[in-house]
Amino acid sequence: MNLDTMISDYIKRARFEHCTADMVKKDIAEGISIVTDDGFLVMNIFDNELHVVHCYAKPAAQTLFKDFVTITDLTAKRFGCKVILFTTRRPKAFEKVLGPQGYSPYAIVFAKQV
């Protein structure tokens, strides 16, 4: 699967209405990124927080998602981060995958579309 196809599938699955392929490509270029044949991970660090901006593993490669979670843990430790934040519009799916690894809901985000 090529990067454009993965980004297209990610945008559909992530349910972020205003996310575009160009935005994801820009984030990949500017963030702390890993791109494989089966997925991609994009992170940024703000103060002492590691933000997972985009994380995609194609459906047949779900062990890759767990590998990406391990990478976020290692990256956070390397840069002295105190918290790792995954933002999602699919909380039940993330709770199922991340809950067993010690993650829990952390904050509620209020948003307004303009």
matplotlib code that plots the C-alpha trace (Angstrom):
import matplotlib.pyplot as plt

x = [0.0, 1.5, 1.5, -1.2, -3.5, -2.7, -3.4, -6.7, -7.8, -6.5, -8.6, -11.7, -11.2, -10.1, -13.4, -11.7, -13.8, -11.3, -8.2, -6.7, -4.1, -1.9, -2.2, -1.1, 1.8, 2.9, 2.7, 4.8, 7.4, 7.6, 7.0, 8.8, 7.7, 8.0, 6.6, 6.5, 4.9, 2.0, 1.5, 2.8, 3.2, 3.6, 4.5, 5.2, 6.5, 5.1, 6.7, 6.6, 3.9, 4.3, 1.3, 0.5, -0.6, -1.4, -1.1, -2.2, -1.6, -3.4, -6.1, -4.1, -1.1, -2.6, 0.6, 2.2, -0.1, 1.1, 4.7, 3.9, 2.5, 5.8, 7.7, 5.7, 6.6, 10.3, 10.2, 8.5, 11.1, 13.9, 12.7, 11.6, 7.9, 5.5, 2.4, 1.6, -1.6, -3.5, -6.4, -9.3, -12.9, -13.1, -12.7, -14.2, -11.7, -8.8, -9.9, -9.9, -6.4, -4.7, -6.4, -4.5, -1.3, -2.0, -3.7, -7.0, -9.1, -7.1, -9.0, -12.1, -11.7, -14.3, -14.3, -16.1, -16.1, -15.6]
y = [0.0, 3.4, 6.4, 8.2, 5.2, 4.9, 8.6, 8.4, 5.4, 7.1, 10.2, 8.1, 6.0, 8.9, 10.8, 14.2, 16.1, 18.9, 16.7, 16.6, 14.6, 17.7, 18.4, 14.9, 15.0, 18.4, 16.9, 13.9, 16.2, 18.5, 16.1, 13.2, 10.6, 7.0, 5.8, 2.1, 0.1, -0.7, 2.6, 5.8, 7.6, 11.3, 12.9, 16.4, 17.5, 20.6, 21.4, 18.1, 16.4, 14.0, 14.5, 11.7, 13.8, 10.9, 7.1, 4.7, 1.0, -0.7, -3.1, -6.2, -4.9, -4.2, -5.5, -2.4, -0.1, -1.8, -1.2, 2.4, 2.7, 1.2, 3.8, 6.6, 5.4, 5.2, 8.7, 10.2, 8.8, 10.0, 13.6, 13.7, 14.0, 13.5, 12.6, 11.0, 12.2, 10.5, 12.5, 10.5, 10.7, 7.0, 6.7, 3.1, 1.7, 3.5, 2.3, -1.2, -1.0, 1.5, 0.7, -2.6, -0.6, 1.8, 4.5, 6.1, 9.1, 12.2, 15.3, 16.4, 18.8, 21.4, 22.5, 24.9, 24.7, 28.1]
z = [0.0, -1.0, 1.3, -0.6, -0.3, 3.5, 4.1, 2.2, 4.3, 7.5, 6.8, 6.3, 9.4, 11.7, 11.1, 11.2, 8.7, 8.1, 7.8, 4.2, 2.6, 2.2, 5.9, 6.8, 4.4, 5.9, 9.4, 8.3, 6.8, 9.8, 12.8, 14.3, 11.8, 10.9, 7.6, 6.7, 3.9, 6.4, 8.2, 9.6, 12.9, 13.4, 16.8, 18.0, 21.4, 23.2, 26.5, 28.4, 26.3, 23.4, 21.0, 18.6, 15.6, 13.3, 13.8, 11.1, 10.7, 7.8, 9.0, 8.2, 10.2, 13.7, 15.5, 13.9, 15.9, 19.1, 17.8, 17.3, 20.8, 22.1, 20.0, 21.5, 25.0, 24.1, 22.4, 25.4, 27.8, 25.5, 25.4, 29.1, 28.4, 31.3, 29.3, 25.9, 24.2, 21.5, 20.1, 18.6, 17.6, 18.1, 21.9, 22.2, 19.7, 21.3, 24.8, 23.5, 22.1, 24.5, 27.8, 28.4, 27.9, 30.7, 28.8, 30.0, 29.0, 30.0, 28.9, 27.2, 24.3, 23.5, 19.8, 17.7, 13.9, 12.3]

ax = plt.figure().add_subplot(projection="3d")
ax.plot(x, y, z, "-o")
ax.set_aspect("equal")
plt.show()
